[in-house]
Amino acid sequence: MNENQNIPRRANYMDASNLFIFITKWKWHLLIIVAVAAIAATIFSGPAFIKPKFKSSVILFPSSTNSISKALLEAGDEEQDVLKFGKEEQAEQLLQILNSDEIRDRVITQFDLMNHYRIDPNSDYPQTKVRKEFESNVSFDRTEFMSVKIEVMDEDPQLAANMANTISDLVDSMKTKIQHERAWQAYNIIEAAYHDKLKRMQEIEDTMQFLRSKGIFDYESQSAMYNEEYTKAASIYENETASLPILEKYRKEDDTLVIATKARIKGAEAKMKSMKASLDNFAKYGGANISMAQEMGWQRKALADLREKYSKAKVDLNESLSNKFVVNKAIKAEKKSYPIRWLIVLFSSLSALFLSVMVLIGIESYAQFKRS
């Protein structure tokens, strides 16, 4: 005979039959323990021990618009459509702004949360405490639809709604502030460049005015005309000078033909001197006229481009658009969201039951071990 057969087999309480017998045996004890746990959980989850909190939330979509001038003054830029909802990138940017220290601190100050959360300002690390309490009651999450949800929990339902709506409003002011800081820098740069260009244009205008005072208005056309006139006068002078000795040989000095020839020679000579002076003047100032005329063309085009950028920079600086589309504004909650008393009672009762069963199994196992 196997000697092990004389040793009583330990009860395996994990068997269904043994577990049923065990529970039946201890049913009143377990029932009392679960009932006490349920009653205790009901009492200690009540408003006397746990202050109920109410939840309010705001649902909003980010906008896709960053530059007002691009959205309103430029055609064909679909990404800057003022009516278009933002994508994942804009939602992430919005979350970063919502999690900024500035928004958190402005909300804490505006609603006097240190006093509201009953934090002693003279205690150790009061700012750290109020910020932790704020972070435990306020959350920002991106939804599956690329919107952003702002949730606020508080003992005061109206305060929770006001805080959620205020945070939503602060998104605009915060993002506008960030954009305006950069827009101001861009505006100053473009403004300086624009005024420098205006100054240069005035310098060119002054130079052109000086050249006009010297009789130079259009170098190419005037130069061509003066050359043509000088060539004509030179031709007349040469022809008449060549024919005069012949006329003087066969005609008297007071002959009208001789006199007319001499007059034409003098007129041609005077015309040549006048054209020569003008051509010398053009030789002296013509190069400056050409270069100034060319530069004026370039500067006018550059000035037109800068004027457009300057106007857009001024729009971006002085105007603003909302950076969000609010789908749901926060309203005062009618029912509390925390604590969920039935869940606390259920969890407490099940926990008490489980722990009681484990303790009783341990007690019986120990007693059986002592008997063996």
C-alpha positions as CSV (number, residue, x, y, z in Angstrom):
1,M,0.0,0.0,0.0
2,N,1.2,3.4,-0.8
3,E,1.9,5.3,2.4
4,N,0.8,8.5,0.8
5,Q,-2.8,7.2,0.7
6,N,-3.0,7.6,4.5
7,I,-2.2,11.3,4.3
8,P,-5.4,13.4,3.9
9,R,-5.5,15.3,0.7
10,R,-5.5,19.1,1.2
11,A,-8.5,20.8,-0.1
12,N,-7.9,22.7,-3.3
13,Y,-10.0,25.8,-2.9
14,M,-9.5,26.7,-6.5
15,D,-11.8,23.7,-7.5
16,A,-15.3,24.9,-8.3
17,S,-17.0,22.5,-6.0
18,N,-14.7,23.3,-3.1
19,L,-15.0,27.0,-3.7
20,F,-18.8,26.8,-3.7
21,I,-18.7,24.8,-0.4
22,F,-16.3,27.4,1.0
23,I,-18.5,30.4,0.0
24,T,-21.6,28.6,1.4
25,K,-19.7,28.0,4.6
26,W,-18.7,31.6,5.0
27,K,-21.6,33.2,3.3
28,W,-22.8,35.2,6.2
29,H,-19.4,36.5,7.1
30,L,-18.7,37.5,3.5
31,L,-22.2,39.1,3.1
32,I,-21.6,41.1,6.3
33,I,-18.1,42.2,5.1
34,V,-19.4,43.2,1.6
35,A,-22.3,45.0,3.2
36,V,-20.1,46.9,5.6
37,A,-17.7,47.8,2.7
38,A,-20.6,49.0,0.5
39,I,-22.1,51.1,3.3
40,A,-18.6,52.5,4.2
41,A,-18.0,53.3,0.5
42,T,-21.4,54.9,0.2
43,I,-20.7,57.1,3.2
44,F,-17.1,58.0,2.5
45,S,-17.9,58.8,-1.2
46,G,-20.6,61.2,-0.1
47,P,-20.2,65.0,-0.4
48,A,-19.2,65.2,3.3
49,F,-16.0,63.5,2.5
50,I,-15.4,63.9,-1.2
51,K,-16.5,67.2,-2.7
52,P,-18.5,66.6,-6.0
53,K,-17.0,68.1,-9.1
54,F,-18.8,69.2,-12.2
55,K,-17.3,69.0,-15.7
56,S,-17.6,71.5,-18.5
57,S,-15.9,71.3,-21.9
58,V,-15.3,73.3,-25.0
59,I,-14.8,71.7,-28.5
60,L,-13.0,73.7,-31.0
61,F,-11.2,73.3,-34.3
62,P,-8.0,75.3,-35.2
63,S,-8.1,77.5,-38.2
64,S,-5.7,77.1,-41.1
65,T,-5.0,80.8,-41.4
66,N,-1.7,82.3,-40.2
67,S,-1.2,85.4,-42.4
68,I,-4.3,87.6,-42.8
69,S,-2.7,89.4,-45.8
70,K,-2.1,86.0,-47.6
71,A,-5.6,84.8,-46.8
72,L,-7.4,88.0,-47.9
73,L,-5.1,89.8,-50.3
74,E,-3.6,87.0,-52.3
75,A,-5.5,84.8,-54.7
76,G,-5.1,81.1,-55.2
77,D,-3.6,80.2,-51.8
78,E,-6.0,77.4,-50.7
79,E,-4.0,76.6,-47.6
80,Q,-4.7,80.1,-46.2
81,D,-8.4,79.9,-46.7
82,V,-10.0,81.8,-43.8
83,L,-13.0,79.4,-43.7
84,K,-10.9,76.2,-43.8
85,F,-10.4,74.1,-40.7
86,G,-6.8,73.4,-39.6
87,K,-5.2,70.0,-39.9
88,E,-3.1,67.9,-37.5
89,E,-0.2,70.4,-37.4
90,Q,-2.5,73.2,-36.4
91,A,-4.2,71.1,-33.8
92,E,-0.8,70.2,-32.3
93,Q,0.2,73.9,-32.3
94,L,-3.1,74.7,-30.5
95,L,-2.4,72.1,-27.8
96,Q,1.1,73.6,-27.3
97,I,-0.4,77.0,-26.7
98,L,-3.1,75.6,-24.4
99,N,-0.4,74.0,-22.3
100,S,1.7,77.1,-22.1
101,D,2.6,78.6,-18.7
102,E,1.1,82.0,-19.6
103,I,-2.4,80.7,-20.2
104,R,-2.2,78.6,-17.0
105,D,-1.0,81.5,-14.9
106,R,-3.5,84.0,-16.4
107,V,-6.4,81.6,-15.5
108,I,-5.0,81.0,-12.0
109,T,-4.8,84.8,-11.4
110,Q,-8.1,85.7,-13.1
111,F,-10.2,83.2,-11.1
112,D,-8.1,83.5,-7.9
113,L,-7.6,79.7,-7.9
114,M,-5.2,79.7,-5.0
115,N,-7.9,80.9,-2.8
116,H,-10.5,78.8,-4.5
117,Y,-8.4,75.6,-4.1
118,R,-7.9,76.5,-0.4
119,I,-4.2,76.8,-0.7
120,D,-2.4,78.8,1.9
121,P,-0.2,81.4,0.1
122,N,2.2,81.3,3.1
123,S,2.7,77.6,3.0
124,D,5.7,75.9,1.3
125,Y,5.6,76.0,-2.5
126,P,2.1,77.5,-2.9
127,Q,2.7,78.1,-6.7
128,T,3.6,74.5,-7.2
129,K,0.6,73.3,-5.3
130,V,-1.9,75.5,-7.2
131,R,-0.4,74.6,-10.6
132,K,-0.6,70.8,-9.7
133,E,-4.2,71.3,-8.7
134,F,-4.9,73.2,-11.9
135,E,-3.4,70.4,-14.0
136,S,-5.4,67.8,-12.2
137,N,-8.6,69.6,-12.9
138,V,-8.0,71.0,-16.4
139,S,-7.1,68.8,-19.5
140,F,-6.5,69.4,-23.2
141,D,-6.8,66.6,-25.7
142,R,-7.0,66.2,-29.4
143,T,-10.0,64.2,-30.7
144,E,-10.0,61.7,-33.5
145,F,-11.6,64.4,-35.7
146,M,-8.6,66.7,-35.3
147,S,-10.6,69.0,-33.0
148,V,-9.3,70.0,-29.5
149,K,-11.3,69.4,-26.3
150,I,-10.8,71.6,-23.3
151,E,-12.2,70.0,-20.1
152,V,-12.5,71.7,-16.7
153,M,-13.5,69.9,-13.5
154,D,-14.5,72.0,-10.4
155,E,-16.7,72.0,-7.4
156,D,-18.5,75.1,-8.7
157,P,-20.3,74.2,-12.0
158,Q,-20.5,77.8,-13.2
159,L,-16.8,78.4,-12.5
160,A,-15.9,75.3,-14.5
161,A,-17.8,76.6,-17.5
162,N,-16.4,80.1,-17.1
163,M,-12.8,78.7,-16.9
164,A,-13.3,76.5,-20.0
165,N,-14.7,79.4,-22.1
166,T,-11.9,81.8,-20.8
167,I,-9.2,79.3,-21.7
168,S,-10.8,79.0,-25.2
169,D,-10.7,82.8,-25.5
170,L,-7.1,83.0,-24.3
171,V,-6.0,80.8,-27.2
172,D,-6.8,83.7,-29.6
173,S,-5.1,86.3,-27.6
174,M,-2.1,84.1,-26.9
175,K,-1.6,83.1,-30.6
176,T,-2.3,86.6,-31.8
177,K,0.3,88.0,-29.4
178,I,2.9,85.5,-30.6
179,Q,2.1,86.3,-34.2
180,H,2.1,90.1,-33.6
181,E,5.6,89.9,-32.1
182,R,6.9,88.4,-35.3
183,A,4.7,90.6,-37.5
184,W,6.1,93.7,-35.7
185,Q,9.7,92.6,-36.5
186,A,8.8,91.9,-40.1
187,Y,7.0,95.3,-40.3
188,N,10.0,97.2,-39.0
189,I,12.3,95.5,-41.5
190,I,10.1,96.1,-44.5
191,E,9.3,99.7,-43.4
192,A,13.0,100.5,-43.1
193,A,13.7,99.0,-46.6
194,Y,10.7,100.8,-48.0
195,H,11.8,104.2,-46.7
196,D,15.4,103.5,-47.9
197,K,14.0,102.8,-51.3
198,L,11.9,106.0,-51.2
199,K,15.0,108.0,-50.3
200,R,17.0,106.5,-53.1
201,M,14.2,107.3,-55.6
202,Q,14.3,110.9,-54.4
203,E,18.0,111.0,-54.9
204,I,17.6,109.7,-58.5
205,E,14.8,112.3,-59.1
206,D,17.1,115.1,-57.9
207,T,19.8,113.9,-60.2
208,M,17.4,113.7,-63.1
209,Q,16.2,117.2,-62.4
210,F,19.8,118.4,-62.5
211,L,20.3,116.7,-65.8
212,R,17.1,118.3,-67.2
213,S,18.4,121.7,-66.1
214,K,21.4,120.9,-68.4
215,G,19.0,120.3,-71.3
216,I,19.1,116.5,-71.1
217,F,15.6,115.0,-71.1
218,D,15.9,111.9,-73.3
219,Y,19.5,111.0,-74.1
220,E,18.9,108.6,-77.0
221,S,16.3,110.7,-78.9
222,Q,18.0,114.0,-78.2
223,S,21.4,112.6,-79.1
224,A,20.1,111.2,-82.4
225,M,18.4,114.5,-83.2
226,Y,21.5,116.6,-82.4
227,N,23.7,114.3,-84.4
228,E,21.4,114.5,-87.3
229,E,21.2,118.3,-87.1
230,Y,25.0,118.6,-86.8
231,T,25.4,116.4,-89.8
232,K,23.0,118.5,-91.9
233,A,24.7,121.7,-90.8
234,A,28.1,120.3,-91.6
235,S,26.9,119.1,-95.0
236,I,25.5,122.6,-95.8
237,Y,28.6,124.2,-94.5
238,E,30.9,122.1,-96.6
239,N,28.8,122.4,-99.8
240,E,28.3,126.2,-99.5
241,T,32.0,126.7,-98.6
242,A,33.0,124.8,-101.7
243,S,30.6,126.7,-104.0
244,L,31.4,130.2,-102.6
245,P,34.8,130.6,-104.4
246,I,33.2,129.7,-107.7
247,L,30.4,132.2,-107.2
248,E,32.8,134.9,-106.2
249,K,34.8,134.3,-109.4
250,Y,31.9,134.8,-111.7
251,R,29.6,137.1,-109.8
252,K,30.0,140.4,-108.0
253,E,30.4,140.5,-104.2
254,D,27.0,142.2,-103.7
255,D,25.2,139.6,-105.8
256,T,22.3,138.2,-104.0
257,L,23.4,134.6,-104.7
258,V,26.8,135.3,-103.1
259,I,25.3,137.0,-100.2
260,A,22.8,134.1,-99.7
261,T,25.6,131.6,-99.9
262,K,27.6,133.5,-97.3
263,A,24.6,133.7,-95.1
264,R,24.0,129.9,-95.4
265,I,27.6,129.3,-94.5
266,K,27.4,131.5,-91.4
267,G,24.1,129.9,-90.4
268,A,25.5,126.4,-90.9
269,E,28.6,127.4,-88.9
270,A,26.5,128.7,-86.1
271,K,24.3,125.6,-86.1
272,M,27.4,123.4,-86.0
273,K,28.7,125.3,-83.0
274,S,25.4,125.0,-81.2
275,M,25.1,121.3,-82.0
276,K,28.7,120.8,-81.0
277,A,28.0,122.5,-77.6
278,S,25.0,120.3,-77.1
279,L,26.8,117.2,-78.1
280,D,29.7,118.1,-75.7
281,N,27.1,118.6,-73.0
282,F,25.6,115.2,-73.8
283,A,29.0,113.6,-73.8
284,K,29.6,115.0,-70.3
285,Y,26.2,114.1,-68.8
286,G,24.8,111.5,-71.1
287,G,26.3,108.5,-69.3
288,A,24.8,109.7,-66.0
289,N,21.4,110.2,-67.7
290,I,21.5,106.6,-69.1
291,S,22.5,105.0,-65.8
292,M,20.0,107.1,-63.8
293,A,17.2,106.2,-66.2
294,Q,18.0,102.5,-66.0
295,E,18.3,102.6,-62.2
296,M,15.0,104.5,-62.0
297,G,13.3,101.7,-63.8
298,W,14.8,99.1,-61.5
299,Q,14.0,101.1,-58.4
300,R,10.4,101.7,-59.4
301,K,9.8,98.0,-59.8
302,A,11.5,97.3,-56.5
303,L,9.6,100.1,-54.8
304,A,6.3,98.7,-56.1
305,D,7.2,95.2,-54.7
306,L,8.2,96.7,-51.4
307,R,5.1,98.9,-51.3
308,E,2.9,95.8,-51.7
309,K,4.9,93.9,-48.9
310,Y,4.7,97.0,-46.7
311,S,0.9,97.1,-47.1
312,K,0.6,93.4,-46.3
313,A,2.9,93.7,-43.3
314,K,0.8,96.6,-42.0
315,V,-2.4,94.4,-42.4
316,D,-0.8,91.5,-40.5
317,L,0.3,93.9,-37.7
318,N,-2.9,95.9,-37.3
319,E,-5.6,93.3,-38.0
320,S,-6.4,89.9,-36.6
321,L,-8.6,86.9,-37.2
322,S,-9.8,84.3,-34.8
323,N,-7.5,81.3,-34.8
324,K,-10.2,78.8,-33.9
325,F,-13.7,77.6,-34.8
326,V,-15.7,76.9,-31.6
327,V,-18.1,74.0,-32.1
328,N,-19.4,73.8,-28.5
329,K,-19.1,76.4,-25.8
330,A,-19.0,75.3,-22.2
331,I,-22.2,75.5,-20.2
332,K,-23.0,75.1,-16.5
333,A,-23.2,71.3,-15.8
334,E,-26.4,70.1,-14.1
335,K,-25.0,66.8,-12.9
336,K,-21.8,66.1,-11.1
337,S,-19.1,64.1,-13.0
338,Y,-17.0,63.1,-9.9
339,P,-17.1,61.0,-7.9
340,I,-19.0,58.2,-9.5
341,R,-20.4,56.8,-6.3
342,W,-21.9,53.5,-7.7
343,L,-18.5,52.7,-9.3
344,I,-16.7,53.4,-6.0
345,V,-19.3,51.2,-4.1
346,L,-19.0,48.4,-6.6
347,F,-15.2,48.5,-6.6
348,S,-15.0,48.7,-2.8
349,S,-17.5,45.8,-2.4
350,L,-15.7,43.6,-4.9
351,S,-12.3,44.4,-3.4
352,A,-13.6,43.6,0.1
353,L,-15.1,40.3,-1.1
354,F,-11.9,39.3,-2.8
355,L,-9.7,40.2,0.1
356,S,-12.0,38.5,2.5
357,V,-12.0,35.3,0.5
358,M,-8.2,35.3,0.3
359,V,-7.9,35.9,4.0
360,L,-10.4,33.1,4.9
361,I,-8.7,30.7,2.5
362,G,-5.4,31.5,4.2
363,I,-6.9,30.9,7.6
364,E,-8.5,27.5,6.6
365,S,-5.3,26.4,4.9
366,Y,-3.3,27.2,8.0
367,A,-5.7,25.4,10.3
368,Q,-5.6,22.3,8.0
369,F,-1.9,22.4,7.9
370,K,-1.7,22.5,11.8
371,R,-4.0,19.5,12.0
372,S,-1.9,17.5,9.6
